[in-house]
């Protein structure tokens, strides 16, 4: 799952426990996995099932600044229907005030803020806390990798600049040494001439 940059917390809140689940090829594989979890007492999971049909029902027109959560998510084509259905009537907004206004105007819509708060006519969920989701952690890792690549490019450029500067310093030292040698030679010749004249 890839999420549009800046909306990771909102989409993670909208997906809920599904964000930490797995994606499977088809319904029979999902049912088999659930039976295995139950028979082996391995706990619970949520799974996105491939090839779910897209929801064809009419959704309300959102006010400016709001966007449907599923539009912020990129998944392989076979999971598009599953994501759309998981995020059915979930809109993303910037603030709690926008969320309140949206659900008041459209009671069937759930609003999720950029900070990850969820608001619907029947529930309000959120607050503070730093429990990062898989989506947020993945986005942070990708961002760090991009930053590392940029720093690496900068360091490579600096290393080349340092090498060039060191070569110039070395050339300048050689030129100074040659000039000093010529100066000493000239001083010696002048001393010899002064002695003969003198």
ChimeraX attribute file (.defattr): number of C-alpha atoms within 10 A of each C-alpha:
attribute: neighborCount
match mode: 1-to-1
recipient: residues
	/A:1	13
	/A:2	13
	/A:3	22
	/A:4	12
	/A:5	11
	/A:6	13
	/A:7	21
	/A:8	26
	/A:9	23
	/A:10	26
	/A:11	29
	/A:12	22
	/A:13	21
	/A:14	26
	/A:15	18
	/A:16	15
	/A:17	13
	/A:18	17
	/A:19	18
	/A:20	15
	/A:21	15
	/A:22	12
	/A:23	16
	/A:24	17
	/A:25	14
	/A:26	14
	/A:27	15
	/A:28	11
	/A:29	12
	/A:30	19
	/A:31	12
	/A:32	11
	/A:33	15
	/A:34	18
	/A:35	12
	/A:36	13
	/A:37	14
	/A:38	12
	/A:39	10
	/A:40	9
	/A:41	9
	/A:42	10
	/A:43	10
	/A:44	10
	/A:45	13
	/A:46	15
	/A:47	21
	/A:48	23
	/A:49	21
	/A:50	20
	/A:51	16
	/A:52	17
	/A:53	13
	/A:54	13
	/A:55	12
	/A:56	6
	/A:57	6
	/A:58	7
	/A:59	12
	/A:60	10
	/A:61	10
	/A:62	15
	/A:63	12
	/A:64	7
	/A:65	9
	/A:66	18
	/A:67	17
	/A:68	22
	/A:69	26
	/A:70	25
	/A:71	14
	/A:72	17
	/A:73	17
	/A:74	14
	/A:75	14
	/A:76	9
	/A:77	10
	/A:78	16
	/A:79	22
	/A:80	21
	/A:81	20
	/A:82	23
	/A:83	24
	/A:84	20
	/A:85	17
	/A:86	17
	/A:87	19
	/A:88	18
	/A:89	19
	/A:90	24
	/A:91	26
	/A:92	30
	/A:93	27
	/A:94	18
	/A:95	15
	/A:96	19
	/A:97	10
	/A:98	19
	/A:99	24
	/A:100	19
	/A:101	12
	/A:102	24
	/A:103	18
	/A:104	13
	/A:105	12
	/A:106	17
	/A:107	12
	/A:108	17
	/A:109	22
	/A:110	25
	/A:111	35
	/A:112	32
	/A:113	25
	/A:114	19
	/A:115	20
	/A:116	25
	/A:117	22
	/A:118	24
	/A:119	23
	/A:120	20
	/A:121	15
	/A:122	9
	/A:123	8
	/A:124	15
	/A:125	11
	/A:126	13
	/A:127	10
	/A:128	8
	/A:129	6
	/A:130	6
	/A:131	9
	/A:132	13
	/A:133	18
	/A:134	16
	/A:135	19
	/A:136	20
	/A:137	13
	/A:138	16
	/A:139	18
	/A:140	14
	/A:141	12
	/A:142	12
	/A:143	13
	/A:144	12
	/A:145	12
	/A:146	12
	/A:147	12
	/A:148	12
	/A:149	12
	/A:150	12
	/A:151	12
	/A:152	12
	/A:153	12
	/A:154	12
	/A:155	12
	/A:156	12
	/A:157	12
	/A:158	12
	/A:159	12
	/A:160	12
	/A:161	12
	/A:162	12
	/A:163	12
	/A:164	12
	/A:165	12
	/A:166	12
	/A:167	12
	/A:168	12
	/A:169	12
	/A:170	12
	/A:171	12
	/A:172	12
	/A:173	12
	/A:174	12
	/A:175	12
	/A:176	12
	/A:177	12
	/A:178	12
	/A:179	12
	/A:180	12
	/A:181	12
	/A:182	12
	/A:183	12
	/A:184	12
	/A:185	12
	/A:186	12
	/A:187	12
	/A:188	12
	/A:189	12
	/A:190	12
	/A:191	12
	/A:192	12
	/A:193	11
	/A:194	10
	/A:195	9
	/A:196	8
	/A:197	7
	/A:198	6
